[in-house]
Amino acid sequence: MSIFDAFAKLEAERKTVSPPGWLLVGLGNPDRKYENTRHNTGFICLDRAAKDLGTEILRKKFDALTAEGVIAGQRVLLMKPMTYMNLSGTAVEKAASFYKIPPERVLVIFDDISLPVGKMRLRKKGSAGGHNGIKSIIDYLGTDAFPRIKVGIGGKPRPEYDLADWVLSRFTEAERREIDGAAANCLPAAEMIIKGDFEGAMAKFNG
């Protein structure tokens, strides 16, 4: 076989690979100054899921960093929108539209100030609950009927504490251990959801 035949064979095999049927999205802000802040919990969790899948989220596509993996037998596009939190929906809509992925197969991981640090809550759909990233996705998809994994980052320590300052603050060492524990559970939760066992996933992972 010539080198040209080999390349042709590889290209043919590449084209036969099925496109992603799910999106697994982690929400956060792209600048280095936001790394490891509470509001970037979605990025932290998605990076852990990618690591557990043996990949890294590095490919630039759809205004996001992306990677592909197989979860529960389904090809999944992992994506971290690089649009800043308030415009997360632009990246998600581009990917969902390109691959013709319906909202019910767009699984989003994000931070939640109403939950204790590291606690998880899975939901099939719902309002934005004050989260601007989720609000943007609802706006761009035109529906709130997409599944999500909320990860608690804890509420403000004092009523007068500025909310923006709080969500952009960093975790204590003890808190980060709790977040890492939740991050380790995100891929197993996603596997159950993608298999169609949402009720089982909620029973197992909802804190």
N, CA, C and O of each residue as an XYZ file, in Angstrom:
828
protein
N       0.851     -1.200      0.000
C       0.000      0.000      0.000
C       0.885      1.248      0.000
O       1.790      1.375      0.824
N       0.616      2.158     -0.924
C       1.393      3.394     -0.981
C       0.976      4.323      0.145
O      -0.066      4.130      0.770
N       1.800      5.334      0.399
C       1.473      6.303      1.440
C       0.189      7.049      1.108
O      -0.558      7.439      2.006
N      -0.069      7.249     -0.192
C      -1.300      7.934     -0.597
C      -2.524      7.067     -0.314
O      -3.566      7.562      0.117
N      -2.381      5.765     -0.561
C      -3.475      4.841     -0.257
C      -3.741      4.803      1.240
O      -4.892      4.734      1.672
N      -2.672      4.849      2.029
C      -2.815      4.825      3.486
C      -3.561      6.057      3.973
O      -4.454      5.960      4.815
N      -3.190      7.220      3.436
C      -3.880      8.452      3.825
C      -5.347      8.413      3.402
O      -6.222      8.860      4.144
N      -5.613      7.881      2.216
C      -6.989      7.784      1.734
C      -7.812      6.870      2.636
O      -8.979      7.146      2.915
N      -7.195      5.781      3.088
C      -7.881      4.846      3.984
C      -8.193      5.516      5.320
O      -9.292      5.365      5.853
N      -7.223      6.259      5.860
C      -7.438      6.960      7.124
C      -8.544      7.996      7.000
O      -9.368      8.143      7.903
N      -8.563      8.717      5.880
C      -9.589      9.730      5.663
C     -10.965      9.087      5.550
O     -11.945      9.621      6.069
N     -11.042      7.961      4.887
C     -12.319      7.252      4.758
C     -12.809      6.776      6.116
O     -13.998      6.864      6.423
N     -11.876      6.267      6.936
C     -12.250      5.815      8.273
C     -12.714      6.985      9.127
O     -13.655      6.859      9.911
N     -12.042      8.132      8.969
C     -12.416      9.312      9.752
C     -13.842      9.738      9.433
O     -14.601     10.131     10.319
N     -14.194      9.654      8.149
C     -15.522     10.098      7.728
C     -16.622      9.155      8.190
O     -17.783      9.555      8.282
N     -16.266      7.890      8.487
C     -17.283      6.942      8.925
C     -17.551      7.034     10.420
O     -18.511      6.439     10.908
N     -16.724      7.764     11.153
C     -16.955      7.931     12.587
C     -18.187      8.803     12.785
O     -18.292      9.885     12.208
N     -19.107      8.330     13.595
C     -20.343      9.083     13.798
C     -20.060     10.389     14.529
O     -19.167     10.435     15.375
N     -20.802     11.452     14.221
C     -20.609     12.734     14.901
C     -21.132     12.659     16.327
O     -21.893     11.750     16.662
N     -20.734     13.601     17.167
C     -21.234     13.607     18.545
C     -22.757     13.692     18.591
O     -23.376     14.431     17.826
N     -23.339     12.931     19.494
C     -24.786     12.971     19.684
C     -25.188     13.675     20.963
O     -26.372     13.897     21.217
N     -24.190     14.026     21.771
C     -24.413     14.747     23.024
C     -23.384     15.863     23.155
O     -22.281     15.779     22.616
N     -23.769     16.912     23.884
C     -22.822     17.923     24.345
C     -22.698     17.806     25.854
O     -23.703     17.693     26.556
N     -21.475     17.832     26.351
C     -21.220     17.925     27.787
C     -20.472     19.232     27.983
O     -19.311     19.358     27.593
N     -21.141     20.199     28.588
C     -20.648     21.572     28.661
C     -20.293     21.935     30.095
O     -21.078     21.698     31.013
N     -19.119     22.506     30.286
C     -18.742     23.064     31.584
C     -18.669     24.573     31.456
O     -18.062     25.087     30.517
N     -19.282     25.287     32.388
C     -19.324     26.749     32.293
C     -18.239     27.406     33.140
O     -17.881     26.921     34.213
N     -17.723     28.533     32.622
C     -16.702     29.296     33.334
C     -16.297     30.506     32.521
O     -16.915     30.816     31.502
N     -15.264     31.184     32.968
C     -14.690     32.331     32.264
C     -13.288     31.983     31.790
O     -12.564     31.281     32.497
N     -12.877     32.457     30.599
C     -11.640     31.987     29.987
C     -10.331     32.583     30.495
O      -9.302     31.911     30.417
N     -10.320     33.793     31.003
C      -9.049     34.419     31.368
C      -8.369     33.698     32.525
O      -9.026     33.134     33.400
N      -7.026     33.729     32.510
C      -6.254     33.044     33.550
C      -6.612     33.544     34.951
O      -6.566     32.782     35.917
N      -6.969     34.829     35.059
C      -7.283     35.379     36.383
C      -8.518     34.722     37.001
O      -8.747     34.831     38.206
N      -9.317     34.036     36.163
C     -10.515     33.371     36.681
C     -10.284     31.895     36.990
O     -11.186     31.221     37.486
N      -9.093     31.390     36.706
C      -8.823     29.972     36.942
C      -9.042     29.613     38.407
O      -8.615     30.329     39.313
N      -9.714     28.494     38.614
C      -9.934     27.939     39.957
C     -10.776     28.823     40.863
O     -10.742     28.668     42.084
N     -11.539     29.757     40.275
C     -12.493     30.522     41.076
C     -13.787     29.718     41.199
O     -14.001     28.749     40.470
N     -14.637     30.133     42.123
C     -15.903     29.430     42.334
C     -16.744     29.385     41.058
O     -17.368     28.371     40.746
N     -16.750     30.496     40.330
C     -17.582     30.588     39.127
C     -17.063     29.695     37.999
O     -17.770     29.471     37.016
N     -15.841     29.186     38.132
C     -15.275     28.302     37.111
C     -15.371     26.833     37.488
O     -14.654     25.995     36.942
N     -16.251     26.529     38.414
C     -16.425     25.143     38.845
C     -16.803     24.233     37.681
O     -16.386     23.075     37.639
N     -17.584     24.745     36.743
C     -17.936     23.942     35.572
C     -16.719     23.525     34.769
O     -16.638     22.392     34.295
N     -15.760     24.453     34.615
C     -14.507     24.122     33.926
C     -13.727     23.069     34.705
O     -13.214     22.111     34.127
N     -13.643     23.255     36.024
C     -12.902     22.316     36.874
C     -13.465     20.899     36.712
O     -12.720     19.931     36.554
N     -14.786     20.806     36.756
C     -15.431     19.495     36.667
C     -15.271     18.875     35.285
O     -15.042     17.671     35.167
N     -15.389     19.689     34.241
C     -15.259     19.150     32.889
C     -13.827     18.702     32.613
O     -13.610     17.691     31.945
N     -12.856     19.447     33.121
C     -11.457     19.031     32.960
C     -11.216     17.677     33.620
O     -10.483     16.844     33.088
N     -11.839     17.459     34.785
C     -11.691     16.167     35.458
C     -12.356     15.056     34.639
O     -11.804     13.962     34.515
N     -13.523     15.330     34.088
C     -14.196     14.335     33.252
C     -13.337     13.987     32.040
O     -13.217     12.820     31.667
N     -12.740     15.011     31.429
C     -11.870     14.775     30.274
C     -10.666     13.923     30.662
O     -10.282     13.006     29.937
N     -10.080     14.235     31.807
C      -8.931     13.455     32.284
C      -9.322     11.995     32.477
O      -8.576     11.091     32.102
N     -10.496     11.771     33.063
C     -10.957     10.405     33.288
C     -11.243      9.678     31.973
O     -11.211      8.449     31.914
N     -11.521     10.449     30.922
C     -11.743      9.870     29.595
C     -10.445      9.724     28.806
O     -10.439      9.195     27.694
N      -9.338     10.204     29.398
C      -8.046     10.105     28.738
C      -7.823     11.133     27.653
O      -7.094     10.878     26.695
N      -8.451     12.310     27.793
C      -8.288     13.349     26.786
C      -8.090     14.701     27.459
O      -8.167     14.815     28.683
N      -7.832     15.728     26.645
C      -7.712     17.097     27.128
C      -8.563     18.001     26.251
O      -8.724     17.757     25.055
N      -9.100     19.041     26.857
C     -10.007     19.938     26.132
C      -9.185     21.086     25.561
O      -8.993     22.113     26.212
N      -8.703     20.897     24.334
C      -7.747     21.842     23.753
C      -8.138     22.364     22.374
O      -7.641     23.407     21.949
N      -9.012     21.660     21.673
C      -9.315     22.032     20.286
C     -10.242     23.248     20.244
O     -11.289     23.259     20.892
N      -9.857     24.261     19.487
C     -10.668     25.474     19.370
C     -11.730     25.289     18.295
O     -11.416     25.079     17.124
N     -12.982     25.370     18.705
C     -14.101     25.202     17.781
C     -15.366     25.737     18.436
O     -15.540     25.596     19.647
N     -16.235     26.338     17.669
C     -17.511     26.858     18.169
C     -17.333     27.896     19.284
O     -18.116     27.909     20.234
N     -16.331     28.753     19.189
C     -16.056     29.735     20.250
C     -15.840     29.037     21.590
O     -16.250     29.540     22.637
N     -15.204     27.893     21.547
C     -14.999     27.090     22.755
C     -13.725     26.272     22.602
O     -13.170     26.144     21.510
N     -13.276     25.722     23.732
C     -12.270     24.666     23.705
C     -13.024     23.352     23.789
O     -13.915     23.195     24.623
N     -12.670     22.407     22.931
C     -13.448     21.180     22.837
C     -12.565     19.934     22.819
O     -11.355     20.001     22.603
N     -13.205     18.819     23.049
C     -12.594     17.497     22.892
C     -13.735     16.526     22.646
O     -14.886     16.813     22.973
N     -13.414     15.386     22.071
C     -14.433     14.361     21.874
C     -14.087     13.135     22.699
O     -12.918     12.814     22.915
N     -15.121     12.465     23.151
C     -14.942     11.244     23.908
C     -16.166     10.366     23.760
O     -17.174     10.778     23.185
N     -16.073      9.164     24.276
C     -17.203      8.240     24.249
C     -17.640      7.989     25.683
O     -16.854      7.537     26.515
N     -18.895      8.286     25.959
C     -19.473      8.096     27.288
C     -20.706      7.219     27.142
O     -21.613      7.538     26.373
N     -20.740      6.128     27.869
C     -21.873      5.190     27.821
C     -22.194      4.781     26.381
O     -23.359      4.640     26.009
N     -21.142      4.595     25.580
C     -21.325      4.152     24.207
C     -21.735      5.228     23.227
O     -21.948      4.948     22.047
N     -21.847      6.470     23.708
C     -22.256      7.586     22.856
C     -21.083      8.537     22.636
O     -20.332      8.835     23.565
N     -20.931      9.012     21.396
C     -19.890     10.014     21.127
C     -20.364     11.356     21.660
O     -21.473     11.802     21.364
N     -19.509     11.992     22.448
C     -19.870     13.224     23.153
C     -18.840     14.308     22.857
O     -17.637     14.044     22.848
N     -19.316     15.529     22.615
C     -18.428     16.680     22.493
C     -18.359     17.374     23.843
O     -19.364     17.879     24.343
N     -17.171     17.397     24.428
C     -16.940     18.150     25.661
C     -16.571     19.573     25.264
O     -15.748     19.769     24.369
N     -17.168     20.569     25.919
C     -16.848     21.936     25.521
C     -16.849     22.918     26.687
O     -17.694     22.874     27.582
N     -15.859     23.804     26.630
C     -15.735     24.905     27.580
C     -15.871     26.204     26.780
O     -14.915     26.616     26.122
N     -17.037     26.855     26.822
C     -17.205     28.098     26.068
C     -16.157     29.138     26.461
O     -15.886     29.346     27.643
N     -15.579     29.780     25.460
C     -14.569     30.816     25.684
C     -15.150     32.217     25.477
O     -14.420     33.164     25.184
N     -16.446     32.334     25.629
C     -17.171     33.572     25.330
C     -17.374     34.470     26.546
O     -17.957     35.548     26.431
N     -16.905     34.037     27.690
C     -17.261     34.588     28.995
C     -18.660     34.086     29.361
O     -19.494     33.807     28.499
N     -18.877     33.986     30.646
C     -20.061     33.326     31.178
C     -21.364     33.844     30.575
O     -22.230     33.056     30.195
N     -21.503     35.162     30.486
C     -22.784     35.742     30.084
C     -23.178     35.446     28.644
O     -24.328     35.659     28.261
N     -22.232     34.955     27.839
C     -22.529     34.632     26.440
C     -22.309     33.148     26.141
O     -22.103     32.768     24.988
N     -22.351     32.321     27.170
C     -22.111     30.885     26.993
C     -23.024     30.274     25.941
O     -22.629     29.355     25.223
N     -24.235     30.783     25.853
C     -25.212     30.222     24.928
C     -24.812     30.304     23.472
O     -25.242     29.479     22.666
N     -23.989     31.292     23.118
C     -23.586     31.418     21.713
C     -22.776     30.202     21.280
O     -23.001     29.653     20.202
N     -21.843     29.787     22.113
C     -21.014     28.621     21.786
C     -21.842     27.343     21.793
O     -21.716     26.509     20.896
N     -22.686     27.192     22.803
C     -23.500     25.984     22.916
C     -24.440     25.852     21.719
O     -24.586     24.767     21.156
N     -25.072     26.953     21.334
C     -26.004     26.912     20.209
C     -25.287     26.569     18.909
O     -25.817     25.824     18.086
N     -24.083     27.108     18.720
C     -23.324     26.803     17.499
C     -23.037     25.310     17.388
O     -23.225     24.711     16.329
N     -22.583     24.717     18.480
C     -22.260     23.288     18.455
C     -23.516     22.438     18.297
O     -23.538     21.491     17.511
N     -24.559     22.779     19.048
C     -25.804     22.011     18.975
C     -26.411     22.087     17.579
O     -26.918     21.092     17.062
N     -26.359     23.261     16.976
C     -26.903     23.444     15.629
C     -26.073     22.676     14.597
O     -26.628     22.032     13.707
N     -24.757     22.745     14.717
C     -23.870     22.085     13.752
C     -24.080     20.574     13.750
O     -24.150     19.954     12.689
N     -24.180     19.987     14.936
C     -24.322     18.535     15.039
C     -25.779     18.081     15.140
O     -26.058     16.889     15.274
N     -26.709     19.046     15.074
C     -28.144     18.741     15.169
C     -28.467     17.986     16.462
O     -29.179     16.982     16.459
N     -27.926     18.497     17.552
C     -28.141     17.895     18.869
C     -29.308     18.602     19.557
O     -29.261     19.819     19.735
N     -30.347     17.873     19.947
C     -31.499     18.502     20.597
C     -31.168     18.938     22.023
O     -30.241     18.405     22.632
N     -31.917     19.903     22.561
C     -31.624     20.417     23.908
C     -31.567     19.342     24.986
O     -30.776     19.448     25.923
N     -32.391     18.315     24.862
C     -32.407     17.276     25.898
C     -31.125     16.451     25.926
O     -30.939     15.622     26.816
N     -30.234     16.676     24.945
C     -28.926     16.011     24.938
C     -27.787     17.012     25.137
O     -26.634     16.730     24.808
N     -28.118     18.158     25.668
C     -27.117     19.170     26.035
C     -27.021     19.175     27.557
O     -27.876     19.746     28.234
N     -25.990     18.545     28.090
C     -25.815     18.401     29.540
C     -24.801     19.435     30.027
O     -23.657     19.457     29.574
N     -25.231     20.285     30.952
C     -24.423     21.429     31.377
C     -24.021     21.296     32.845
O     -24.858     21.015     33.702
N     -22.740     21.498     33.124
C     -22.205     21.476     34.489
C     -21.866     22.908     34.887
O     -21.167     23.610     34.156
N     -22.364     23.341     36.049
C     -22.114     24.726     36.458
C     -22.199     24.883     37.972
O     -22.645     23.987     38.687
N     -21.761     26.045     38.434
C     -21.712     26.355     39.862
C     -23.067     26.837     40.370
O     -23.842     27.440     39.628
N     -23.341     26.562     41.650
C     -24.609     26.976     42.254
C     -24.354     27.494     43.665
O     -23.874     26.760     44.530
N     -24.683     28.772     43.888
C     -24.436     29.362     45.209
C     -25.456     28.922     46.251
O     -25.258     29.154     47.444
N     -26.542     28.290     45.820
C     -27.571     27.877     46.775
C     -27.264     26.525     47.406
O     -27.967     26.092     48.319
N     -26.218     25.858     46.926
C     -25.847     24.549     47.461
C     -24.554     24.636     48.256
O     -23.675     25.428     47.918
N     -24.425     23.828     49.316
C     -23.156     23.777     50.052
C     -22.017     23.347     49.129
O     -22.242     22.672     48.125
N     -20.817     23.737     49.473
C     -19.655     23.449     48.627
C     -19.523     21.943     48.360
O     -19.480     21.133     49.285
N     -19.461     21.597     47.081
C     -19.252     20.213     46.687
C     -20.499     19.362     46.569
O     -20.431     18.234     46.081
N     -21.643     19.882     47.009
C     -22.884     19.120     46.866
C     -23.366     19.204     45.423
O     -23.243     20.245     44.778
N     -23.910     18.108     44.926
C     -24.393     18.064     43.546
C     -25.915     18.003     43.504
O     -26.559     17.447     44.393
N     -26.464     18.583     42.459
C     -27.902     18.458     42.228
C     -28.153     18.348     40.730
O     -27.780     19.236     39.963
N     -28.777     17.275     40.327
C     -29.080     17.031     38.922
C     -30.520     17.435     38.637
O     -31.424     17.149     39.422
N     -30.720     18.100     37.511
C     -32.053     18.534     37.111
C     -32.244     18.297     35.615
O     -31.319     18.490     34.826
N     -33.453     17.877     35.229
C     -33.743     17.651     33.812
C     -33.968     18.951     33.061
O     -33.717     19.028     31.858
N     -34.438     19.966     33.759
C     -34.727     21.257     33.140
C     -34.965     22.262     34.255
O     -34.877     21.916     35.433
N     -35.267     23.512     33.887
C     -35.584     24.500     34.907
C     -35.109     25.891     34.538
O     -34.443     26.093     33.523
N     -35.460     26.831     35.375
C     -35.092     28.223     35.141
C     -33.596     28.429     35.355
O     -32.882     27.528     35.795
N     -33.143     29.638     35.032
C     -31.725     29.969     35.192
C     -31.341     30.119     36.654
O     -30.173     29.954     37.004
N     -32.301     30.426     37.509
C     -31.999     30.580     38.931
C     -30.975     31.657     39.218
O     -30.222     31.564     40.187
N     -30.943     32.689     38.370
C     -30.003     33.780     38.586
C     -28.619     33.551     38.006
O     -27.750     34.415     38.124
N     -28.399     32.393     37.375
C     -27.078     32.094     36.801
C     -27.034     32.603     35.362
O     -27.797     32.139     34.514
N     -26.152     33.547     35.090
C     -26.128     34.188     33.773
C     -25.706     33.254     32.641
O     -26.154     33.409     31.505
N     -24.851     32.291     32.947
C     -24.467     31.332     31.919
C     -25.643     30.479     31.483
O     -25.849     30.255     30.291
N     -26.412     30.003     32.451
C     -27.599     29.206     32.144
C     -28.643     30.063     31.436
O     -29.294     29.602     30.498
N     -28.803     31.297     31.879
C     -29.748     32.208     31.216
C     -29.397     32.368     29.740
O     -30.278     32.352     28.881
N     -28.107     32.521     29.452
C     -27.673     32.670     28.066
C     -27.985     31.419     27.245
O     -28.429     31.521     26.101
N     -27.758     30.251     27.819
C     -28.047     29.006     27.096
C     -29.542     28.881     26.834
O     -29.950     28.489     25.740
N     -30.360     29.210     27.828
C     -31.815     29.189     27.637
C     -32.215     30.132     26.506
O     -33.031     29.783     25.652
N     -31.635     31.323     26.510
C     -31.963     32.315     25.476
C     -31.596     31.813     24.085
O     -32.382     31.952     23.149
N     -30.408     31.231     23.944
C     -29.936     30.825     22.618
C     -30.550     29.513     22.141
O     -30.739     29.327     20.938
N     -30.865     28.596     23.063
C     -31.519     27.353     22.654
C     -33.025     27.524     22.526
O     -33.702     26.719     21.886
N     -33.544     28.587     23.146
C     -34.977     28.846     23.081
C     -35.806     27.960     23.981
O     -37.017     27.843     23.792
N     -35.170     27.330     24.964
C     -35.870     26.445     25.890
C     -35.037     26.257     27.150
O     -33.817     26.420     27.131
N     -35.713     25.911     28.249
C     -34.985     25.573     29.475
C     -34.979     24.062     29.696
O     -34.579     23.580     30.756
N     -35.427     23.323     28.682
C     -35.556     21.871     28.808
C     -34.270     21.160     28.398
O     -34.254     20.377     27.449
N     -33.196     21.445     29.126
C     -31.937     20.719     28.928
C     -31.415     20.301     30.299
O     -31.586     21.032     31.275
N     -30.776     19.126     30.382
C     -30.326     18.607     31.676
C     -29.104     19.340     32.194
O     -28.333     19.922     31.432
N     -28.947     19.298     33.496
C     -27.820     20.014     34.092
C     -27.337     19.346     35.372
O     -28.092     18.672     36.073
N     -26.063     19.553     35.650
C     -25.447     19.109     36.901
C     -24.979     20.356     37.629
O     -24.046     21.030     37.193
N     -25.634     20.656     38.741
C     -25.236     21.803     39.553
C     -24.237     21.333     40.605
O     -24.401     20.269     41.203
N     -23.207     22.135     40.822
C     -22.215     21.823     41.854
C     -22.146     23.011     42.805
O     -21.888     24.139     42.386
N     -22.378     22.751     44.078
C     -22.436     23.821     45.060
C     -21.106     24.510     45.297
O     -20.059     23.867     45.381
N     -21.166     25.836     45.406
C     -19.961     26.617     45.737
C     -20.153     27.388     47.039
O     -19.278     28.153     47.445
N     -21.306     27.185     47.698
C     -21.559     27.872     48.957
C     -22.085     29.284     48.748
O     -21.769     29.947     47.760
N     -22.889     29.723     49.698
C     -23.434     31.076     49.630
C     -22.479     32.106     50.195
O     -21.446     31.764     50.772
N     -22.833     33.370     50.024
C     -22.007     34.465     50.542
C     -21.834     34.324     52.053
O     -22.790     33.990     52.753
N     -20.635     34.574     52.561
C     -20.405     34.426     54.003
C     -21.148     35.466     54.838
O     -21.464     35.226     56.003
N     -21.422     36.610     54.240
C     -22.162     37.675     54.924
C     -23.128     38.310     53.931
O     -22.821     38.383     52.741
N     -24.291     38.772     54.394
C     -25.277     39.360     53.475
C     -24.732     40.530     52.670
O     -25.097     40.716     51.509
N     -23.853     41.323     53.293
C     -23.345     42.515     52.609
C     -22.211     42.202     51.628
O     -21.756     43.090     50.908
N     -21.754     40.953     51.594
C     -20.654     40.564     50.703
C     -21.130     40.676     49.255
O     -22.204     40.178     48.919
N     -20.353     41.317     48.409
C     -20.728     41.479     47.007
C     -20.752     40.121     46.301
O     -19.795     39.351     46.386
N     -21.852     39.840     45.606
C     -22.014     38.529     44.971
C     -20.938     38.265     43.919
O     -20.395     37.162     43.841
N     -20.633     39.285     43.109
C     -19.602     39.105     42.076
C     -18.252     38.788     42.703
O     -17.520     37.929     42.212
N     -17.925     39.481     43.788
C     -16.664     39.203     44.479
C     -16.647     37.776     45.017
O     -15.617     37.104     44.991
N     -17.800     37.324     45.505
C     -17.868     35.988     46.081
C     -17.653     34.905     45.024
O     -16.830     34.010     45.216
N     -18.385     34.981     43.911
C     -18.269     33.907     42.922
C     -16.915     33.927     42.211
O     -16.497     32.923     41.634
N     -16.236     35.069     42.255
C     -14.912     35.154     41.631
C     -13.779     34.941     42.632
O     -12.605     35.110     42.302
N     -14.147     34.568     43.862
C     -13.125     34.245     44.861
C     -12.695     32.792     44.692
O     -13.340     32.021     43.982
N     -11.597     32.431     45.352
C     -11.072     31.070     45.238
C     -11.450     30.233     46.460
O     -11.740     30.759     47.535
N     -11.437     28.942     46.264
C     -11.786     28.025     47.335
C     -10.664     27.920     48.360
O      -9.488     28.082     48.033
N     -11.045     27.648     49.600
C     -10.046     27.269     50.591
C      -9.571     25.853     50.250
O     -10.176     25.179     49.416
N      -8.503     25.408     50.885
C      -8.001     24.053     50.617
C      -9.060     23.001     50.938
O      -9.245     22.040     50.191
N      -9.748     23.199     52.059
C     -10.779     22.236     52.450
C     -11.931     22.241     51.448
O     -12.455     21.186     51.089
N     -12.320     23.432     51.001
C     -13.394     23.523     50.012
C     -12.986     22.883     48.694
O     -13.789     22.213     48.046
N     -11.746     23.091     48.305
C     -11.295     22.530     47.032
C     -11.340     21.007     47.055
O     -11.615     20.380     46.032
N     -11.075     20.413     48.200
C     -11.187     18.953     48.301
C     -12.628     18.505     48.043
O     -12.863     17.479     47.404
N     -13.577     19.279     48.544
C     -14.990     18.961     48.310
C     -15.341     19.106     46.828
O     -16.060     18.279     46.268
N     -14.828     20.163     46.204
C     -15.077     20.381     44.774
C     -14.453     19.263     43.946
O     -15.059     18.779     42.990
N     -13.244     18.856     44.313
C     -12.586     17.768     43.585
C     -13.376     16.464     43.711
O     -13.428     15.664     42.777
N     -13.984     16.265     44.870
C     -14.821     15.081     45.050
C     -16.036     15.109     44.138
O     -16.403     14.098     43.539
N     -16.658     16.285     44.039
C     -17.802     16.432     43.133
C     -17.369     16.260     41.684
O     -18.062     15.622     40.890
N     -16.214     16.835     41.345
C     -15.707     16.731     39.972
C     -15.503     15.271     39.572
O     -15.763     14.888     38.432
N     -15.035     14.462     40.522
C     -14.810     13.042     40.245
C     -16.116     12.304     39.974
O     -16.120     11.258     39.326
N     -17.229     12.853     40.473
C     -18.529     12.212     40.278
C     -19.245     12.661     39.009
O     -20.266     12.085     38.634
N     -18.717     13.681     38.349
C     -19.435     14.226     37.190
C     -19.482     13.255     36.016
O     -20.519     13.132     35.365
N     -18.383     12.565     35.736
C     -18.411     11.605     34.632
C     -19.336     10.429     34.937
O     -20.131     10.060     34.073
N     -19.271      9.821     36.132
C     -20.230      8.757     36.431
C     -21.684      9.225     36.349
O     -22.555      8.481     35.897
N     -21.945     10.466     36.788
C     -23.306     11.005     36.684
C     -23.708     11.165     35.223
O     -24.823     10.818     34.834
N     -22.786     11.696     34.417
C     -23.068     11.869     32.987
C     -23.326     10.524     32.314
O     -24.195     10.419     31.448
N     -22.582      9.507     32.705
C     -22.773      8.173     32.120
C     -24.195      7.666     32.367
O     -24.837      7.134     31.461
N     -24.676      7.835     33.591
C     -26.027      7.376     33.914
C     -27.077      8.178     33.160
O     -28.067      7.625     32.680
N     -26.854      9.493     33.059
C     -27.805     10.347     32.342
C     -27.858      9.964     30.867
O     -28.939      9.841     30.292
N     -26.699      9.778     30.260
C     -26.641      9.444     28.834
C     -27.236      8.059     28.566
O     -27.804      7.823     27.500
N     -27.106      7.156     29.518
C     -27.732      5.832     29.387
C     -29.251      5.898     29.480
O     -29.944      4.957     29.093
N     -29.772      7.028     30.000
C     -31.211      7.179     30.143
C     -31.722      6.965     31.552
O     -32.931      6.961     31.782
N     -30.809      6.787     32.501
C     -31.208      6.554     33.894
C     -31.078      7.840     34.712
O     -30.287      7.908     35.653
N     -31.858      8.853     34.347
C     -31.757     10.129     35.058
C     -32.236      9.994     36.497
O     -31.641     10.569     37.409
N     -33.299      9.244     36.699
C     -33.825      9.074     38.058
C     -32.788      8.402     38.951
O     -32.596      8.798     40.100
N     -32.125      7.387     38.415
C     -31.083      6.714     39.179
C     -29.921      7.627     39.480
O     -29.351      7.580     40.570
N     -29.564      8.469     38.508
C     -28.469      9.419     38.712
C     -28.819     10.419     39.804
O     -27.981     10.743     40.645
N     -30.057     10.908     39.792
C     -30.473     11.848     40.836
C     -30.446     11.187     42.211
O     -30.002     11.784     43.191
N     -30.925      9.953     42.270
C     -30.941      9.243     43.548
C     -29.530      9.019     44.077
O     -29.302      9.058     45.286
N     -28.593      8.787     43.179
C     -27.222      8.481     43.595
C     -26.408      9.723     43.925
O     -25.629      9.719     44.878
N     -26.583     10.794     43.139
C     -25.660     11.923     43.255
C     -26.246     13.190     43.874
O     -25.486     14.053     44.313
N     -27.559     13.331     43.924
C     -28.109     14.551     44.514
C     -27.799     14.614     46.004
O     -28.136     13.702     46.759
N     -27.146     15.713     46.422
C     -26.773     15.870     47.821
C     -27.822     16.616     48.614
O     -27.653     16.829     49.814
